[in-house]
Amino acid sequence: MGAALLEIRELSKSFRTDSKTVQALHHIELDVQEGEFVTVIGPSGCGKSTLLRIVAGLDVGYEGQATLDGRAISGPGIDKGFIFQEPRLFPWLTVEKNIAADLSLRNPEVKRRVGELIELVRLNGFEKAYPKELSGGMAQRVSIARALLRNPRILLLDEPFGALDAFTRAHMQEVLLDIWRRNGTTMIFVTHDIDEAVFLGSRIVILKPRPGEIRAKIGVDLPYPRKKASAAFQDFRMRVLNEFERIDELSWGEAGAGI
């Protein structure tokens, strides 16, 4: 296996709040290969979103190294797409103009590419619709298309389906997997949901809190498409759940030791 697309070495991150220093991440070591779909899961406060923001270049105040394509991550750029928990669309722009963002649809190449992405995220017929006319899942699909327009090397998703109802969430998971398979974009997906992590990921990274450290890296050997009701899926889910139970045991042990 060659050099990883994303390499993280000895990465630590601390915050200063109320005259106290809180360590959010501690000595994170992680490689992500090109084309991987990595899901990151862990308890609240374990630094999942902080890690994602560092990879996105939105937070550069850290110790250690983070490189993308062999270059140090020193800020945001078109090589990194970021999907927030909420869509963050421009309410005065149509779907196609939201996807194009600061690029002009009068440019034939931009127009062609936007059309391809609208088809990819299954929004045909809604090109002229405004955000207020879209469901939550549709709005997130616009966000994903906008992030893909500039062909990022890596797509970072911070709990993008957390606010959706169960039916829409399941549909969006299928849409995202279809985009990943067809587009080949490397993805890192943060979630609180074990089922979602197992359903989507080719590999799962589990973080533990206080401070945020990698507890486990688990390759998911279940073939796509995955059925959540299958025995194999449920067995794998239990494996991940067992890691969480160990995290709880460690946390109680540390608390008892006065750490």
Helices and strands as residue ranges (DSSP letters): E 6-17, E 20-32, E 37-41, H 48-56, E 63-68, E 71-72, E 80-83, H 95-100, H 108-120, G 131-133, H 136-148, E 154-158, H 166-183, E 186-191, H 194-200, E 203-208, E 213-219, H 231-256
